[in-house]
Amino acid sequence: MTFESIRNIRWQEWVVILAAALLLLFFAPVPGVGADASEPKSYVLGPGDVIQVSVLDMEEVGKYPNRIDLRGFINLPVVGRVEAAGLTAEQLQAKIVERLKTHLKTPDVTVSIIEMRSQPVSVLGAVAQPGVQQVQGRKSLMEVISQAGGLRQDAGYAIRIARLKEWGQLPLDGVREDDTGAYWVAEVGVSDILEGKAPSKNIQVRPNDVITVPKGRLVYVMGAVKKSGGFVLGEKEQMSVLEAISMAEGTDAFAKRSQVKILRKSSDPQKRNEISINLSRVLGGKERDVLLEADDILYVPVSGGKKAVARSTEALVQITTGLIIWRR
């Protein structure tokens, strides 16, 4: 095209040319886009996996996705029956290319993994059914934990995830390498997912992920309370005395609130340090609430006087009831 012919092009034609150029740029294929970037080249296909085979200029081959049957084979138009189990996507792709060379001079074949049906994922720690879960299809972190029976009551506030490096870096904050250098490791707060604070942290699991739910650190409430037992510390790993009493559903009628004690671990494993608390004054705002530490025992003693009065009152009621019935 000469300079004179370019000058004679009308402005409307320039608009058409520019628009066509923009469309070509917009729809041009970008390297790495269109395939799952986290899909490792070493993933070995197996029965139940679903794959998509695409062949340029031969649409009938890749018209529908193909599920690998129990014997490890797929059936493709033109290509025929091909054994896919035990191969990576690249190896299967090369195998199909060889089959198609009798039909096409230079077959352009793409094999994509649509669904991985068998994914061993280890779920350990404070879950109802710890062990190896065979996950089918695409599952999120909490779906896999639910498949393992869900979190136990003594579960901690964080979930630890270890992922083989071949699957790519975990899409979480604070990712680090483990000691072996073979895994990426990160932690997820349980409340971030369950309370909807950060739903993006409910990531998709990958084959051979190791999900560990450590037991939560506990404080114990005993004595004259309505519900004694151990209570899991929250994300801050702290709980106040009033919070612990609230979780124990309050003190009962015989509680001696003025002589509550915290029994805390000391350097001597056979002994505990005692911290005295006047719960009545704390409840009244006259004394500062005290923070409990992991493994603390909060003991609310029983008031002997209150219990004796209660027993006397109960006996008096029984005697009076008996006399009324006898007189009748």
DRENROFI-706682 format. One record per residue (C-alpha): residue number from 0; residue in one letter; x, z, y. Coordinates in steps of 0.2 Angstrom, whole numbers. Each point is the difference from the previous one (the first is absolute). Layout:
ATOM   k r  east    up north
ATOM NUM A     X     Z     Y
...
***
This chain:
ATOM   k r  east    up north
ATOM   0 M     0     0     0
ATOM   1 T     7    -6    17
ATOM   2 F     0    11    16
ATOM   3 E   -12   -13     7
ATOM   4 S   -12     2   -14
ATOM   5 I     1    19     1
ATOM   6 R    -4    -1    19
ATOM   7 N   -15   -10    -3
ATOM   8 I    -8    13   -12
ATOM   9 R   -15     7     9
ATOM  10 W    -2    19     2
ATOM  11 Q   -14     0   -12
ATOM  12 E    11    -6   -14
ATOM  13 W    13    13     5
ATOM  14 V   -13    13    -3
ATOM  15 V    -3    -6   -17
ATOM  16 I    18    -1    -5
ATOM  17 L     4    18     6
ATOM  18 A   -16     6    -9
ATOM  19 A     6    -8   -16
ATOM  20 A    18     7     2
ATOM  21 L    -8    18     2
ATOM  22 L   -10    -2   -15
ATOM  23 L    15    -5   -11
ATOM  24 L     9    15     7
ATOM  25 F   -14    12    -4
ATOM  26 F    -4    -6   -18
ATOM  27 A    18    -3    -5
ATOM  28 P     5    11   -15
ATOM  29 V    11    15     4
ATOM  30 P    13     5   -12
ATOM  31 G    -6    15   -10
ATOM  32 V   -18    -1     6
ATOM  33 G   -14    -3   -13
ATOM  34 A     9     9   -14
ATOM  35 D     0    19    -3
ATOM  36 A    16     5     8
ATOM  37 S     1    16   -10
ATOM  38 E    -2   -10   -16
ATOM  39 P    16     2   -10
ATOM  40 K     8   -15    -8
ATOM  41 S     3    11   -15
ATOM  42 Y   -18     4    -4
ATOM  43 V    -3    -5   -18
ATOM  44 L   -18    -7    -4
ATOM  45 G   -10     7   -13
ATOM  46 P   -18    -1    -8
ATOM  47 G   -13     3    12
ATOM  48 D    10    -6    15
ATOM  49 V    -9   -13    11
ATOM  50 I    10   -14     7
ATOM  51 Q    -3   -15    11
ATOM  52 V     9   -17    -4
ATOM  53 S     0   -13    13
ATOM  54 V     7   -18    -2
ATOM  55 L     2   -12    14
ATOM  56 D   -10   -16    -2
ATOM  57 M    -8     7   -15
ATOM  58 E   -14    12     6
ATOM  59 E    -9     1   -17
ATOM  60 V    14    11    -7
ATOM  61 G    -1    14    12
ATOM  62 K   -19    -1     4
ATOM  63 Y    -3    17    -7
ATOM  64 P    10    16    -3
ATOM  65 N     6     3   -18
ATOM  66 R     0    16    -9
ATOM  67 I    13     3   -13
ATOM  68 D    -8     3   -17
ATOM  69 L     4    14   -12
ATOM  70 R    12   -12   -10
ATOM  71 G     9    -3    17
ATOM  72 F    -6   -18     3
ATOM  73 I    -9   -10    13
ATOM  74 N    -9   -17    -1
ATOM  75 L     3   -12    14
ATOM  76 P    -8   -17     3
ATOM  77 V    13   -14    -4
ATOM  78 V    13    12    -4
ATOM  79 G    -8     8   -15
ATOM  80 R     3    17    -8
ATOM  81 V    15     9     7
ATOM  82 E     7    17    -5
ATOM  83 A     2    10    16
ATOM  84 A     2    18    -7
ATOM  85 G    18     6     1
ATOM  86 L     5   -12    14
ATOM  87 T     2     3    19
ATOM  88 A   -11   -11    12
ATOM  89 E    16   -11     3
ATOM  90 Q     3    -2   -18
ATOM  91 L   -18    -5    -4
ATOM  92 Q     1   -12    15
ATOM  93 A    16    -9    -7
ATOM  94 K    -9    -1   -17
ATOM  95 I   -15    -9     8
ATOM  96 V    11   -12     9
ATOM  97 E     8    -5   -16
ATOM  98 R   -17    -3    -8
ATOM  99 L    -6   -11    15
ATOM 100 K    15   -11     1
ATOM 101 T    -9   -12   -11
ATOM 102 H   -14    -2    13
ATOM 103 L    10     2    16
ATOM 104 K    17    -5     5
ATOM 105 T     4    16    10
ATOM 106 P   -13    13    -3
ATOM 107 D    -3    12    14
ATOM 108 V    -6    16    -9
ATOM 109 T    -4    17     8
ATOM 110 V    -5    16   -11
ATOM 111 S    -7    14     9
ATOM 112 I    -5    17    -7
ATOM 113 I   -18     4     5
ATOM 114 E    -3    16   -10
ATOM 115 M    11    11   -10
ATOM 116 R   -10     8   -13
ATOM 117 S    12    12    -8
ATOM 118 Q    10    11    11
ATOM 119 P     8    16    -7
ATOM 120 V    -1    13    14
ATOM 121 S     6    18    -3
ATOM 122 V   -11    13     8
ATOM 123 L     8    17    -1
ATOM 124 G    -2    18     6
ATOM 125 A   -16     9     6
ATOM 126 V   -13   -13    -6
ATOM 127 A   -13     3   -14
ATOM 128 Q     8   -13   -12
ATOM 129 P    18    -3     3
ATOM 130 G     9   -14    -9
ATOM 131 V     2   -19     0
ATOM 132 Q   -15    -9     7
ATOM 133 Q    -3   -18    -5
ATOM 134 V    -7    -7    16
ATOM 135 Q   -10   -16     0
ATOM 136 G    -1   -11    15
ATOM 137 R     4     5    18
ATOM 138 K    -2    19     2
ATOM 139 S     4    12    15
ATOM 140 L     9    16    -1
ATOM 141 M   -15    11     0
ATOM 142 E    -9   -11   -13
ATOM 143 V    14     2   -12
ATOM 144 I     0    19     3
ATOM 145 S   -19     0    -3
ATOM 146 Q     4    -9   -16
ATOM 147 A    11    14    -5
ATOM 148 G   -14    12     2
ATOM 149 G     2     4    18
ATOM 150 L    10    14     9
ATOM 151 R     0    18    -7
ATOM 152 Q    -5    14    11
ATOM 153 D    18     6     0
ATOM 154 A     6   -17     6
ATOM 155 G    12     0    16
ATOM 156 Y    -3    -9    16
ATOM 157 A    12   -15    -3
ATOM 158 I     1   -14   -13
ATOM 159 R    17    -6    -4
ATOM 160 I     2   -19    -5
ATOM 161 A    16    -8    -8
ATOM 162 R     0   -19    -1
ATOM 163 L    13   -12    -8
ATOM 164 K     9    -9    13
ATOM 165 E    -4   -17    -7
ATOM 166 W   -18     2     7
ATOM 167 G     6     2    17
ATOM 168 Q     1    15    12
ATOM 169 L   -15    12     0
ATOM 170 P   -11    -3    16
ATOM 171 L     1    18     5
ATOM 172 D     9    11    13
ATOM 173 G    15     9    -5
ATOM 174 V     5   -11   -15
ATOM 175 R    17     4    -8
ATOM 176 E    10    -5   -15
ATOM 177 D     0    12   -15
ATOM 178 D    16     7    -7
ATOM 179 T     2   -15   -13
ATOM 180 G    -2   -13    14
ATOM 181 A   -13    -9   -11
ATOM 182 Y   -16     6     8
ATOM 183 W    -8     2    17
ATOM 184 V    -7    17     3
ATOM 185 A   -13     6    12
ATOM 186 E   -14    13     3
ATOM 187 V   -18    -1     5
ATOM 188 G   -10    14     7
ATOM 189 V   -16     3   -11
ATOM 190 S   -11     4    16
ATOM 191 D     6   -16     8
ATOM 192 I    -9   -10   -13
ATOM 193 L   -14    11    -5
ATOM 194 E    -5     4    18
ATOM 195 G     2   -18     6
ATOM 196 K    14     5    12
ATOM 197 A    11   -15    -6
ATOM 198 P    -9   -11   -13
ATOM 199 S    14   -12     0
ATOM 200 K    11    13    -9
ATOM 201 N   -12    -3   -15
ATOM 202 I    12   -13    -6
ATOM 203 Q    -2   -12   -15
ATOM 204 V    10     6   -15
ATOM 205 R    12   -11    -9
ATOM 206 P     6    -1   -18
ATOM 207 N    11    14    -5
ATOM 208 D    -4    11    15
ATOM 209 V     3    18    -2
ATOM 210 I   -13    11     9
ATOM 211 T     4    19     0
ATOM 212 V   -12    13     7
ATOM 213 P     9    16     1
ATOM 214 K    -9    17    -2
ATOM 215 G    -4     8    17
ATOM 216 R     8    15     6
ATOM 217 L   -12    15    -1
ATOM 218 V    -5    16     8
ATOM 219 Y   -10    13   -10
ATOM 220 V   -14    11     5
ATOM 221 M    -4    15   -11
ATOM 222 G   -10    16     1
ATOM 223 A   -17     3     9
ATOM 224 V    -4   -18     4
ATOM 225 K   -15   -10    -6
ATOM 226 K    11   -14    -7
ATOM 227 S    18     5    -5
ATOM 228 G    13   -13    -6
ATOM 229 G    13   -12     6
ATOM 230 F    -2   -12    15
ATOM 231 V    10   -15     4
ATOM 232 L     9     0    16
ATOM 233 G    -3   -15    11
ATOM 234 E    12   -13     7
ATOM 235 K     7    13    12
ATOM 236 E     4    11   -15
ATOM 237 Q    -7    14    10
ATOM 238 M   -16    10    -1
ATOM 239 S    -5    15    10
ATOM 240 V    -8    16    -7
ATOM 241 L   -17    -4     7
ATOM 242 E     1   -17    -7
ATOM 243 A     4     7   -17
ATOM 244 I   -14    13     1
ATOM 245 S   -12   -14     5
ATOM 246 M     5   -10   -15
ATOM 247 A    -3    15   -11
ATOM 248 E   -18     0     8
ATOM 249 G     3    17     9
ATOM 250 T     3    18    -5
ATOM 251 D   -13     9   -10
ATOM 252 A   -10    16     4
ATOM 253 F    14    11    -7
ATOM 254 A    15    -7     9
ATOM 255 K    12    12     9
ATOM 256 R     4   -12    14
ATOM 257 S    11    12     9
ATOM 258 Q    13     0   -14
ATOM 259 V     2   -19    -5
ATOM 260 K    17    -4    -6
ATOM 261 I    11   -16    -2
ATOM 262 L    11     0   -15
ATOM 263 R    15   -12     4
ATOM 264 K    14    -5   -12
ATOM 265 S    17     8     4
ATOM 266 S    18    -3    -6
ATOM 267 D    -4    11   -14
ATOM 268 P   -11   -10   -12
ATOM 269 Q    -7    17    -7
ATOM 270 K    -6     6    17
ATOM 271 R   -11    -6    14
ATOM 272 N     1     5    18
ATOM 273 E   -16     8     7
ATOM 274 I    -8    -5    17
ATOM 275 S   -14    11     6
ATOM 276 I   -15    -8    10
ATOM 277 N   -15     8     7
ATOM 278 L   -13   -14    -3
ATOM 279 S   -13     8    10
ATOM 280 R    10     0    16
ATOM 281 V     6   -18    -4
ATOM 282 L   -19    -5    -2
ATOM 283 G    -3     9    16
ATOM 284 G    14   -10     9
ATOM 285 K     9    16     4
ATOM 286 E    15    -5   -11
ATOM 287 R     9   -16    -3
ATOM 288 D    -5   -10   -16
ATOM 289 V    15    -2   -12
ATOM 290 L     6   -16    -8
ATOM 291 L     2     0   -19
ATOM 292 E    14    -8    -9
ATOM 293 A     0    -9   -17
ATOM 294 D    -3    12   -15
ATOM 295 D    -5    14    11
ATOM 296 I   -13    12    -7
ATOM 297 L   -14     6    12
ATOM 298 Y    -7    16    -7
ATOM 299 V   -16     8     7
ATOM 300 P    -1    18    -8
ATOM 301 V   -17     8    -5
ATOM 302 S    -6    15    10
ATOM 303 G    -3    14   -12
ATOM 304 G   -12     9    12
ATOM 305 K   -11   -15     3
ATOM 306 K    -1    -4   -19
ATOM 307 A    -4    19    -3
ATOM 308 V   -14    -1    13
ATOM 309 A    -7   -16    -7
ATOM 310 R     0     7   -18
ATOM 311 S    -9    16     6
ATOM 312 T   -13   -10     9
ATOM 313 E    -2   -11   -15
ATOM 314 A    -3    15   -11
ATOM 315 L   -12     8    12
ATOM 316 V   -10   -16     1
ATOM 317 Q    -1    -1   -19
ATOM 318 I    -5    19    -1
ATOM 319 T   -14    -2    13
ATOM 320 T    -6   -16    -9
ATOM 321 G    -1     9   -16
ATOM 322 L   -10    15     7
ATOM 323 I   -12   -12     8
ATOM 324 I    -3    -9   -16
ATOM 325 W    -1    17   -10
ATOM 326 R   -13     7    12
ATOM 327 R   -11   -16    -2
***
